[in-house]
Amino acid sequence: MTLQVMVTLTWQATLAGMGSAPPHEPVGSLLRQWRQLRRLSQQALADRADVSTRHLSCVETGRARPTAAMIERLADHLEIPPQERNTLLLAGGFAPHYGHRPLDDAVLAPVLDGLRALLDAHAPYPALLIDDRWELVDANAPAYALMALLCDPDVLRPPVNVVRMSLQEQGFGRLVRNRGQLAAALLLRVQHRAERLGDPALLALAAEVAAYVGPRAPAPALPGALGPVLTIELAVGDRTLRLCTVEAQLQGATDATLARLHLETFLPADAATQVWLSEQAIVAAT
């Protein structure tokens, strides 16, 4: 079985078991936790959602039962993802509003086909489809080829976590010349997403990444000393590849599966890397 098929099947099996678990806390308590996570006062959230502070306080303490529309209104202003909104609705005594379909569901097929077309169109440069926890869902041929070329096979056994693979010695870690700098940048991203989603698994991942962050280097004397973008510098043979990344996410996704997907694309940060990636694509095609 190829790496691509193994990754996709494993991620589907994991996703299938992630349905809306029955909430163990009342809806008001959950809404208060999300408000505190967003560092908003009751007054600030009430002003944004155009409700009275008194009513919001009653909702949070359980003295008032919010309607489904009120839960959705507060969730909008708290930027709560679809799957977590389902949990709030269930806690409030309402049916979930958002789908949570497996990746092979026919309803999702047109969107996933479009995402995979974007992956393929990015060739000869690597591109990944990952979930909120940086677990690999799919990738284009250049990305799979680069992983197979530079990583130990054990690292590529699903589930493949892209953050771990980037830093581990058996993955790209032994080849990344600026691993401390990359780890510091990844740590900020993981911490930010962990806070935004309230996900304990991401907090655990952040703790792992923090171990790779060495002593912080002094700030460069000149603003441009780091170059126009932060790059990943990979020592491959006698050359150094320099790559920068772009991340994109579906806007307006109302299915929890789609809302968790991210496109991570890699671009050459110099002409030599551009040539090397193009040459690798030619070799793979022959």
Legacy VTK file of the C-alpha trace (Angstrom):
# vtk DataFile Version 3.0
C-alpha trace
ASCII
DATASET POLYDATA
POINTS 286 float
0.000 0.000 0.000
1.441 3.415 -0.933
2.061 6.176 1.590
-0.671 8.297 0.016
-3.360 5.606 0.384
-2.250 4.688 3.917
-2.413 8.289 5.110
-5.840 8.919 3.625
-7.418 5.711 4.962
-5.999 6.226 8.454
-7.233 9.810 8.602
-10.706 8.717 7.461
-10.868 6.090 10.196
-9.810 8.628 12.832
-12.315 11.180 11.613
-15.154 8.658 11.626
-14.776 8.266 15.384
-14.777 11.990 16.122
-18.539 12.587 16.054
-20.310 15.019 18.351
-19.764 13.558 21.811
-22.524 14.259 24.340
-21.507 17.391 26.288
-20.818 16.985 30.011
-21.409 20.649 30.916
-24.378 23.000 30.486
-24.369 25.307 27.513
-23.901 28.418 29.655
-20.734 27.050 31.206
-19.353 26.117 27.787
-20.116 29.587 26.405
-18.366 31.173 29.384
-15.296 29.020 28.733
-15.194 30.122 25.097
-15.625 33.778 26.104
-12.746 33.494 28.570
-10.641 31.711 25.954
-11.197 34.696 23.654
-10.271 37.042 26.526
-13.550 38.910 26.287
-15.457 40.409 29.181
-19.204 39.839 29.450
-19.681 43.485 28.501
-17.496 43.163 25.385
-19.292 40.052 24.142
-22.714 41.503 24.951
-21.882 44.644 22.963
-20.685 42.617 19.976
-23.688 40.290 19.982
-26.187 43.096 20.722
-27.601 41.470 23.852
-27.805 42.800 27.391
-25.025 41.999 29.814
-27.648 40.848 32.299
-29.096 38.328 29.830
-25.634 37.027 28.906
-24.834 36.612 32.597
-28.075 34.672 33.099
-27.218 32.423 30.132
-23.737 31.692 31.469
-24.964 30.899 34.982
-27.876 28.772 33.772
-30.621 31.116 34.974
-31.737 31.621 31.360
-31.982 29.007 28.627
-30.667 30.366 25.314
-32.451 29.652 22.045
-30.618 27.954 19.205
-30.478 31.336 17.440
-28.873 32.943 20.508
-26.286 30.147 20.730
-25.444 30.678 17.066
-25.234 34.459 17.510
-22.836 34.170 20.421
-20.842 31.480 18.598
-20.462 33.814 15.602
-18.903 36.529 17.747
-16.750 34.008 19.599
-15.539 32.520 16.280
-16.355 28.986 17.361
-15.731 26.256 14.707
-18.645 24.131 13.394
-17.895 20.948 15.353
-17.702 22.848 18.641
-20.932 24.677 17.758
-22.621 21.288 17.504
-21.464 20.583 21.051
-22.975 23.868 22.238
-26.275 23.141 20.499
-26.442 19.658 22.011
-25.700 21.085 25.451
-28.547 23.538 24.924
-30.974 20.761 24.018
-30.981 21.318 20.244
-30.048 19.152 17.287
-26.626 19.802 15.686
-26.733 22.158 12.714
-23.434 21.230 11.098
-22.502 18.108 9.196
-19.569 15.904 10.133
-19.153 13.667 7.122
-16.324 11.244 6.312
-13.915 12.290 3.590
-15.334 9.772 1.119
-18.887 11.136 1.459
-20.333 11.981 -1.959
-21.507 15.388 -0.700
-17.911 16.440 -0.038
-16.513 14.997 -3.263
-16.727 18.175 -5.417
-14.935 20.282 -2.797
-12.255 17.656 -2.136
-11.751 17.180 -5.870
-11.173 20.922 -6.108
-8.682 20.878 -3.238
-6.787 17.982 -4.793
-6.737 19.839 -8.130
-5.095 22.752 -6.294
-2.514 20.362 -4.846
-1.703 18.962 -8.281
-1.642 22.409 -9.888
1.059 23.488 -7.443
3.562 21.008 -8.935
6.533 20.958 -9.278
6.448 22.490 -5.795
5.267 20.519 -2.732
1.748 21.028 -1.371
-0.072 19.370 1.535
-3.644 18.986 2.703
-3.634 18.832 6.511
-6.144 19.025 9.344
-6.262 21.363 12.349
-3.724 19.226 14.200
-1.282 19.199 11.251
-2.108 15.558 10.516
-1.477 14.763 6.855
-4.629 14.115 4.813
-3.225 14.244 1.286
-0.348 15.715 -0.715
0.753 16.211 -4.278
3.347 14.027 -5.998
6.331 16.380 -5.340
5.543 16.407 -1.594
5.262 12.620 -1.377
8.493 12.269 -3.372
10.335 14.696 -1.078
9.133 12.874 2.045
10.119 9.487 0.638
13.544 10.822 -0.392
14.498 12.608 2.823
12.588 10.934 5.695
13.022 7.568 7.390
10.154 5.169 6.562
9.095 4.926 10.231
8.258 8.644 10.301
5.933 8.163 7.348
3.752 5.567 9.041
0.272 7.059 9.469
-0.852 9.147 11.122
1.808 11.540 9.814
2.055 14.772 11.771
3.692 17.418 9.602
4.984 19.499 12.522
6.697 16.503 14.126
8.045 15.357 10.766
9.563 18.810 10.203
11.520 18.727 13.478
12.286 15.074 14.265
15.730 13.716 13.451
14.196 10.829 11.499
12.146 13.319 9.496
13.411 16.614 8.111
14.887 17.717 11.448
18.421 16.472 10.790
18.428 18.371 7.488
16.909 21.684 8.645
19.780 24.114 9.068
17.648 26.654 10.944
15.713 24.164 13.093
15.634 26.412 16.170
14.223 29.283 14.160
11.700 27.018 12.426
10.661 25.465 15.757
10.069 28.912 17.258
7.849 29.881 14.324
5.932 26.583 14.466
5.489 26.936 18.229
3.721 30.257 17.786
1.433 28.778 15.128
0.556 25.708 17.186
-0.029 27.738 20.352
-2.234 30.189 18.487
-4.377 27.422 16.980
-4.545 25.546 20.300
-5.890 28.687 21.927
-8.310 29.457 19.110
-9.762 25.932 19.110
-9.354 25.072 22.788
-7.781 21.763 21.728
-5.787 19.822 24.384
-4.094 17.748 21.652
-2.648 20.933 20.155
-1.455 22.075 23.577
0.385 18.759 23.900
1.882 19.244 20.428
3.017 22.745 21.423
4.833 21.277 24.423
6.672 18.879 22.093
7.639 21.687 19.728
8.899 23.834 22.613
11.598 21.231 23.305
13.136 22.014 19.911
13.308 25.766 20.566
16.856 26.537 21.683
18.187 29.786 23.134
16.706 32.705 21.281
19.197 34.403 18.991
19.560 38.187 19.362
17.428 40.251 17.031
19.198 41.170 13.765
20.644 44.646 13.619
18.832 45.488 10.400
15.121 44.847 9.685
15.952 43.091 6.427
18.667 40.813 7.814
16.335 37.801 7.866
15.300 38.252 4.249
11.809 38.986 2.909
10.228 35.818 4.393
11.052 33.197 7.007
12.393 30.197 5.095
12.925 26.527 5.820
16.548 25.759 4.953
17.115 22.098 4.050
20.606 20.673 3.563
20.202 18.170 0.724
23.483 16.730 -0.454
25.868 19.576 -1.222
23.175 22.210 -1.620
20.733 24.123 0.583
17.085 24.283 -0.401
15.168 27.322 0.778
11.379 27.099 0.975
8.674 29.410 2.269
5.086 28.408 3.022
1.585 29.676 2.323
-1.451 28.404 4.231
-5.065 28.623 3.038
-8.371 27.455 4.475
-11.901 27.166 3.153
-14.049 30.153 4.033
-17.667 29.576 4.991
-17.360 25.807 5.499
-20.476 24.509 7.286
-19.275 20.908 7.462
-16.951 20.181 10.367
-14.714 17.962 8.226
-14.112 20.663 5.631
-13.707 23.368 8.267
-10.726 21.478 9.716
-8.795 21.258 6.434
-5.880 23.503 5.487
-3.790 23.768 2.329
-0.082 24.188 3.063
1.869 25.049 -0.066
5.619 25.480 -0.382
7.371 27.928 -2.695
11.052 28.178 -3.626
12.685 31.129 -1.871
15.583 31.316 -4.319
16.413 30.419 -7.914
18.561 27.395 -7.006
15.691 25.774 -5.104
13.332 26.484 -7.976
15.677 24.734 -10.401
16.204 21.733 -8.082
12.468 21.166 -7.575
11.849 21.433 -11.310
14.640 18.935 -12.010
13.216 16.494 -9.450
9.843 16.687 -11.162
11.428 15.881 -14.508
13.298 12.904 -13.035
10.119 11.580 -11.421
8.223 11.864 -14.685
10.783 9.875 -16.697
LINES 1 287
286 0 1 2 3 4 5 6 7 8 9 10 11 12 13 14 15 16 17 18 19 20 21 22 23 24 25 26 27 28 29 30 31 32 33 34 35 36 37 38 39 40 41 42 43 44 45 46 47 48 49 50 51 52 53 54 55 56 57 58 59 60 61 62 63 64 65 66 67 68 69 70 71 72 73 74 75 76 77 78 79 80 81 82 83 84 85 86 87 88 89 90 91 92 93 94 95 96 97 98 99 100 101 102 103 104 105 106 107 108 109 110 111 112 113 114 115 116 117 118 119 120 121 122 123 124 125 126 127 128 129 130 131 132 133 134 135 136 137 138 139 140 141 142 143 144 145 146 147 148 149 150 151 152 153 154 155 156 157 158 159 160 161 162 163 164 165 166 167 168 169 170 171 172 173 174 175 176 177 178 179 180 181 182 183 184 185 186 187 188 189 190 191 192 193 194 195 196 197 198 199 200 201 202 203 204 205 206 207 208 209 210 211 212 213 214 215 216 217 218 219 220 221 222 223 224 225 226 227 228 229 230 231 232 233 234 235 236 237 238 239 240 241 242 243 244 245 246 247 248 249 250 251 252 253 254 255 256 257 258 259 260 261 262 263 264 265 266 267 268 269 270 271 272 273 274 275 276 277 278 279 280 281 282 283 284 285
